[in-house]
Amino acid sequence: MNLLIKLLISTIVVFVLSYFLPGVHVTDLTGALLVAVVLGLLNTFLKPILVLLTIPVTFFTLGLFLLVINAIIILICDYFIDEFEVVGFLNALLFSILLSIIQSILNKIFVSED
């Protein structure tokens, strides 16, 4: 049940952020759902590999390079989903930061930690 709640939160946040950020576009709610699913899969399978490969850079930048990895994940998601468009790296970076912060807050509120 928690997985479905997290997926619903991610879908809504992606859809809402697409209205407020000028460089991020999602065509409809189905596209936002696809973005949430693909981001979840990319964060599960690809992100650990990228983090492992970039340990020296991440250590040297005191962890700030992880923000770049998140933006790259967003751009990869943009490549795979036609209903989702991010214009530029800085928009992807801002989108990933806002998405992470808002998801974190909403998951604390709505998802039980049982």
N, C-alpha and C positions, 0 to 999 in steps of 0.2 A: 504493500500500500504506500509506503514511504517513497518508493521509486516513482510511482505514478504522480504523487504530489510534487516531487522534485521536477519531474518532466513537465507538469502543468505550470509550475512556477517559471521554469526556464522558457517555456513557450510564450507565456504572457509577457515576461520581461523582454524577450527578444522583440516581440511585436510592438510593445510600448516604446522601447528605445529606438525602433526604426522611425517612429513619428517625431522624436525629439532630436535625433542626430541627422544633420543634413546629408552626410555621406553614406548613410546606411539605409538600404531599402529592402523591405520584405513585401511581396505582392499581396499575400493574404495570410490567414491564420494557419492554413495547411503548410505554407512555406515556413512559417515560424516554428511549427511542430517538427518539420523536417530538419530545420537548423538546430533545434534543441537535441534531436536524436543524433544527428551527425556530430555535433560538438561533443556530446557525451561519449560517442564511440572514439572520436579522435583524441579526446582527453584521456580515455582509458588505455588506448593501444599505442598511439603515436607520441604523445607527450612524454611518457617516461623514457622513450628512446632518445628524443631530442634533449631532454634534461641530462641524460647520461653522457651523451656526446659533447655537451657543452659545459661540463662541470668546471673546467679551468676558467672559462670566461665568466661563468656565473659566480665563482668564488672571487675572482678579481673585481667584479662589479658589485660585490656584496649582495647578490641575489637580484639585482635590478634587471639582469638579462632575462629572467623568467617572464617579465612583462613583454619582452620582445618575442619570446617563444609563444606566449598566449596570442599575441597579434598575428603571428605566423599561422597558428592553428585557425584563427578566424579567417584569414585569407585563403587557406586551404579549403575551409568549409564553403567560402564564396565560390571557389573554383568548381566544386562538386554540385552545388545546388543552384539551379537556374532561377528560382524564385527569390534568391538572396543575393544582394549586391553590396559590396563595400568599396567605396572609391578612395583608394590611397591607404598607405601604411598608417598614417597618423589617425585616421578615422577608425581603422581596425584596432589600434592601440587604445584609443579612448573608449571604443565600444567594449573591448575586453575588460578594461578596468571597471567601467560602470556595471557591466554584466556581473562581474565577480562580486562587487560590493553589494549590489541589490539582491543577488541570489543568496549571498551569505546572510543578509539581514532577514529576508523572507523565509529562508530555511530554518533559521533559529526560531522564528515565530510559529511557523505552521507544521514543521516536521518534528514528530516525537523522536526522542533519542532512546527508545527501548531496545 
